Amino acid sequence: MDFRLPNLGEGIESATVTAVLVKAGDAVKPGQNVVAVETDKAAVEVPVETAGTVGQVHVKPGDKVPVGGLVLTLAGAD
């Protein structure tokens, strides 16, 4: 399952990754923060919505990711 950057608020079209909080092979659970991002309005940590194992991380600190952009691929997601 692909985890994409969710809508972060009205008028926000992209965010810059400031930290990746998980790595490939990590098990994640719903509500767990997986990436920290900064927009022109705020710095936030973004939680994943489903449980699974991180298969691949598609972003790194400094990357600018559009809303809906691919962040992680989860293997064995519910």
Stockholm file with secondary structure:
# STOCKHOLM 1.0

chainA/1-78         MDFRLPNLGEGIESATVTAVLVKAGDAVKPGQNVVAVETDKAAVEVPVETAGTVGQVHVKPGDKVPVGGLVLTLAGAD
#=GR chainA/1-78 SS CEEECCCCSTTCCEEEEEEECCCTTCEECTTCEEEEEECSSCEEEEECSSCEEEEEECCCTTCEEETTCEEEEEESCC
#=GC SS_cons        CEEECCCCSTTCCEEEEEEECCCTTCEECTTCEEEEEECSSCEEEEECSSCEEEEEECCCTTCEEETTCEEEEEESCC
//
